[in-house]
Amino acid sequence: MSIVQPIPLCRVASVQHAQQPSGVPAIPGHRVELQLLTTLKCNLKCTYCSLGVGDVLGSQTHVDYSLEQLAAFVDKHLAGYETYVTFYGGEPTLNKAYMHDVIARFPNFRFQLQTNGTLLDGVAPEILARMSNFLISIDGGETTTDGYRGRGIYRQVMKNLAAVRPHLNGSVTARVTWSHPEISFEELDSLTEVFDYLYFQFVADRGAYPADGMAKRKAILTQMIAKFFSRTDHLYPIIPIMGMVRNKVMPSRVQEMYQGKTQCRASTHILNVMPDGRIFPCPDLLYLPEMQQGSVVDNWLRASPLQPDPAMPCTGCEAYAFCRGNCMKNLFLAYVKKDEEYRREVVAPICELVKFMGEEIDRHNPQEWFANATLPVRKLITDCEVYEYVEIMP
């Protein structure tokens, strides 16, 4: 495994934001996330994989650009930004050499690994130790996870996590795609005993939200939220609930981190770099050429084309104050591309669930709860680092 020499620590004395021709920064604020797709190949075949849309999954198996080209891109467009890297895929641990070289070349960046966890035991301890957070994809308990990912996957992931725990310095977050309405409160709740945080996202599949399924999801959300507010001396570490509470009790944080736009970062400061070097704002829209916003190989960058649009009804919604637009991909497909079926079967139910969560949180008087919470709990609500690594809204 080769070692690449690190770039100089201070290339510029002041922030030099990547500029648009109009003088508007391509990346607002001071923070940028480089989501580096190490490969589009995966060792699993999850039934709901978003990269399966547009035949993206498996289309690129290795990184074609050089570390020198990536460094030149960083030098030209990201100088002065606080930069953190998420290794993504496909399954990123299928290209461990690339992860190693990036960490060696950019030693002052922060790093996160989003992985299915099945190959985690094969990652070198020195790489594991550099990760600020791990997003480990899991779907719930053993039966649910194996049903979507393959027989034995749940136990394999749990075994690997236990094996690497001694080498980890960062947090470990369960990344759950809430796909099936039959998933139980108990299996989601049990993940909070194994992982430091639980992040769940409602699946974006057509036909996934029948009326009885919506009722079951709401019943589980009610249980989760009640447990969250049951104590003020201990945090129930479920990111979507934490994020909504933060947005309600500390609304200024939305402006600080996301410039008042979406909670998913696709409009502001995430750059998804494909193995061939093309850059897109959303990893679920890699198949749309009009979404390309830059290139590592050709060394150019523009603002994210995935922006709030007048066709999106969000600003008139009662949930907008804490939701801030939710998933831009979903809104883009439903309201800009005018996919009415997608709007009806995916976007509308998810919006209904987000509104329900907000209403249920309000029933517990989050301001009073926050006022009575211990200082460590308050600190995690307002400043949890994992907010930077996930979308917050489900």
C-alpha angles and dihedrals in degrees: 000000000000125000116221118206114250121249118248113281098231116033095161136027095220139027112282106186121206102261135217118218088260091056093253112133115252086219115037120214125013105289131080133180119210107202101195114198102210091189139345090223120103134190092216134059105214110189096230100041109153092207088067088076111095092009091276096139111093094003094115120032104177140029111266100186122077129242087244090059091048090049091050090051091049091047093051102038110019104040110136096017124119098244130197127178128217115197106217141162154104084320106331096202089069085077103044093152091063091049090051093050094048092051091049093047096047104034095164096056122097117239138210130182122211107194144153086235097229094113098033093111089063095058114104115253091236090059093045090051092057096057116104091195140006121212105200115190113227131149104212128282129000098278094047096044095046090047091061100030109029139276115306096011096117094054092044092053093047091048092050093047091053090049096052099038094096090059097050125101097171135065125278118222126190108225106205125188101205095217108151127053090215093067109119133229089236095059093047091044091051090060090065087065092056103034130051091230138010120217118183130186125193109243116253097220126131113244094020096115113061115165095259090048091053090052091051093049091050091051090054092046089053090054093047094049093046090053091047092057095039093090136036096188097057131044121229094216104221108137101208091054092043091049094049091048090049092050090051099046098031106028092164089073090070089061094044098052105027106024088242093294129105128339092226098068093226091117096046127023117355121101116190108203113199120212089258090055100253114137127220132175096227128038090213093060101051089120094064112085092198089064094063109118102175151341133237091202095051092033102229135128137184133180116283111278088209099089136144109284130202088240090065110090096207102112091060093052122105089226095056094094091067102019099048094194103314116212111015092195091058092047092046094052094043102042109017098036087035096224096168095184091053090048092050099041102034116014100040095050093046091049089050091053092048090051089048091053091051092050092046091050090051090054087066094051098238093195092059092043091051091049090055096042121109118256094253090053092047090050092054092048094053103032110024107152092214088072086076093055103048137043095252093208112080 
